[in-house]
Amino acid sequence: MAARLGHTIKAALLQVHSIAGLVLALLLALIALTGAVMSFEDEIVDHLNAGIMRVSPRDMPALMPDELVARLKAGQDFGQVSAVMLSSDPAAAVRVRFARDEQGARPASLYVDPYDARVLGPPRGEEFFATVRRLHRWLLVPGDAKGWGRQVTGVAALGLIVMLISGLVLRWPRRARSVKMWLRPNLGLSGRGLHRSLHAVIGTWVLPVYLVMTLTGLWYSFDWYKDGVVWLLARPEVSAAKMQPKMSAKTPRASARSEPAQPIGFDQAWATFRREEADRFAKALLTLPPSPGTVIRIRSWGKNSTLDTTRDEFRIDAATGQLVSAERYADKTFGEKIIANVLDIHRGAVLGWPGKLAFMIAAALMPLFSVTGILLYLSRRKLRRPAQPPLGRLVPGE
């Protein structure tokens, strides 16, 4: 009885595993391959743009950000500046980013000489990786994060979790303690046997990586999932603050005005940030508010920071220079640091370049499971097809 029940459960799991795989095979392969392409994006972009990311230091102070932007606009109208990346390194170029135009397109960012605002050039590879990122996250669906593409990728991630769990149960060997049974594919087989061995054994290799990828990828697809993770890992006061609806960054004084908001600059916020941080930072990204307001967000990375997500965040009133809030990475709890590092966990960067390489290889292997899974399904259908009776038996009277 128990054996029959186990057989029935496995048969049901096989159906679930097969149907989910057939429906999601191409989509998961696309998402995984685009993720693999982005694994070493930072290193590739830095290599491509090594000639414009550095300048010769001079015996003069660098331009304040507002003066730099003014000189840049005086030379040519590149569009509305939305953010500037400044550095404590006197030989580092300033990176200027622009807001989207009326058609929704975002002009390419520029590297600029911090001493005279001379344009060094747009970064090579930026547009390519931006397109790959939109394909990976939102499938190039209009609306980007506000479109339905993010829900589709989220459903694909949920489907992959189902396939991982069902696949693990289906391949559980009788000698479960045998490392050889778990991790060594039988390359001496051919046809269906080889496909099954590759599908099952290599799937076991990458299962932990795929679980990490999917559990962190869901963070970017579903708000309910993000809110649940924040509730689970963050302190109550932090959780409550993060779950509040986002409001425009307006000061009471600014919101009371009826006249159109005046353009704001970076200088006041930059001066306050420098007083707070002195020379402890390596680089800082100053971002103007997306809606009328005066509070500038500043993300800063320390000189010993090795990950993009290990950063501090400040909000400073650009009109008065008042520090509105300061969120330092060092003050976060362990759970809050996990939340802050979701992206670097997702791509394996928390383990250094070996982790990024392992995650890239695992992502690049996804098409293998799509192909072998489809081949196994087709061969299974062929085996179940009843044998055709001899032609003579189908002719009446013979």
Helices and strands as residue ranges (DSSP letters): H 2-37, H 41-48, H 65-75, E 81-87, E 94-98, E 110-112, E 119-121, H 126-138, G 144-146, H 149-170, H 179-183, H 192-217, G 218-220, H 223-233, H 236-243, H 252-255, H 267-277, E 281-287, E 295-302, E 312-317, E 323-327, G 329-331, H 334-340, H 342-346, G 349-351, H 352-364, H 366-384, G 391-394
